[in-house]
Amino acid sequence: MDFRSWLYVSCLCVAGLAACAAFPAGAAAPAPYVPVTDCEAARKLPAEVDAAARRIACEIPADYREDVSRAEALGTILRRHDIAAWLTSDSLNAAGALSSLPGEPAGWLSEENGDRVDVRYFARADGRTVAFAQSSLPLRTPLAARDSRRLDPPQPASERELRLLAAIKLARAQSMTYCANAPPNTVAIEWSEPEQPAQILVFLMSPWTDDSLPLGGHALLRVSRDGSRVLERFEQTRSCVNLDPRELEKVEALTIGHLTSDTPTCFHAFMSLQYRKPIYVTTVRNRLLWKIEDGRIRLLPAGATEADDPADEAKDAKKRGAKPVQARAGKR
C-alpha cells in the first residue's frame, strides 16, 4: 500500500451536523475584523500574556474561555501537522523514497521542532518497527519540504515513536462515525494540562478527496502516555453529510449546526484554516452563534445571524439568493 494513498489531501471537519449551507461568493468585501484586546478581564491577566489570550478574555464569556482557547490551539497544531504530512509525502514521492517499503506500512509521525515540523515514515519488518524515510517542513512561506530522503539503513523507532504509533493503532481500532472511503488522516501529539497526567492526543479525520468533502467523521481520542488505553473520546459528528468539493470555490462562507459541544471545536478552527473560508457555527445546545475565521473563534452578539454579523457587515443572505449546498449522505 502506498503511503501517499494514506495521506491524500488534508481533512476537514464539522460538527454534529444539524444543518449545513453555504453563502455564494460575489458579495461586497466585509469590513476587516479588529480583535478586542483591551478590556477589564484582559487587564487582570499577567503582563506576559499574549494578544491571543487577551482577545479571548475580552470576547469570550468566562464559562467558554478554556474550551475556546484549547480549540484554537489544537486547530492550529492540526493545520501545521496535516500540511506537513501532505507536503513531505509529495516531496518523498518525487524523490522515490516511498516507492517501496521495507516491510508492512506502519504509518507516519509528525513532530514540531522549533520552526519546523519533522515527519518520519515507518514500516514493520522482522518483528521491528523502523523509520525508513523522513522529511521536514519549515514553518515559513513559501511552504516547501526539505531534506526529503530515504533512510539507508532504516532506523529503529525510538521509545517515543513506538508509544505514539501504538496510540494511533489503538485509536484506529475504535468504532466511530467515519465519512470517507479513503483511510483516515491521523495526527498524534504528546499533551499535558495542569493537574492532568501526560497523554497522547490522537486525531482521526475523514479525508477530503476529489470526489467528496466530508462534513463529519472526525474524532479526538485521549490515550494514556504509554499508548495502551483510551482515556476519553470525542466524536465531532453523529452522522455523515458529504458535499461536492467543487462547491467550495463558489461560496464565501459555510454555516453549520453543531450538536456535540457548547463551543466550536479544534476541527472547526482547522477547517477555517484549511479551506480559507469563514465558518458560522450554531451550537445547538445553548443556541449561540459563532464565527470562525483564520483559526480564531468569536461569539457573535445575541440576535445576530450568519448573514448579518455586525462585525463584518455581511449582507442578508436572502437578498443575495443564498441556497443550501447540495449534500448527500456519506459512506463509511
Phi, psi and omega in degrees: 000130182283135179299329183297328179289340175281335192260336191008206182281168184298165185257172181230167172207159175218201188244206187299358168057068170282326180196159175212131177215172179220152179252134186292152177285168175108355179285166179299145181298132182286158174293145182295143178280129180246110181298147175264120181236359180239105179206175183299316180297321180291326181292342179275351181280156176300152185299330184280355181294137186280173184296326181298315178293324178293321177299315180297320178299324182277324191258342186246132177303149187305321183297339186249356188297316183297315181295319179293318179300315180295318181298316179296316181297313182290325177298320178293318177299315179303315181299314181297313183290321182294314181290331176294316178298319181296306187288325178290324178295321176299315181295317179293323176297317179297329180275357181078010185285343180250014185291335177213154182243141178277048183140200179281139179298138182235011175097194181217159176226143177241143181217131177279130176227097181065242184261026180212163172244121178267139180233130178237146185243138193236157174217159176248129180208136177054039177076008180239153172254125184231149171272129183241353177206153179206157179202167180226149175240106173296140183271066176208158179267148354288143180291125179204133178290153179217166178055040180276119185203155171281140178266117183228105007278164176301153183255134176302138177297142179285170178300319178297314181297321179297321179295315181293319178295323177295320179296319178295316179300318178296316181297318182291341179279350181282147174282133181204163172290122183228139194235035178209155176274343178274157177299154183290149166282142183230146170223133176231129179224151171281144188212141175217148178226157180306133176064021177235146177291153176301141185223172168245126174264126178243123178256126175246125188226130175294123186282150172277129178239178179298334187257342188209135178243098184289135173254039180178182178082046179228144184216151174239124178243130172268122185241147178303156186301330180275359177079014188256342186224138172277119181271326183197149178222146178226123175256127184294325184227160177255353181206178183242135166226123181247136181254162172283120183303335181295338179292335184300325181289342187265354187242156178258344180199159174246150174229135191220141169265131187241126189255342197257002174201167183275350179225160171301159186247178177301330181290325174295316178299317178298315182297322179296327177285320183292316185266350180056041178229140171296148179231122175264124183240124172262115175277109193294325186296327180242004175057041177255150179246130183236154173237128179244124181214132181054035178081357181261137183250129175221148180270129179275156183298153176303134180092347177288154172240167180299343183261345183231032176308114184295339182287332181242002173056034177293146180282162179297131186296325181295324179294335179267359178076034182295140177226150177298146174292141175293126183235159176219157182295139179278157178254146179270000000 
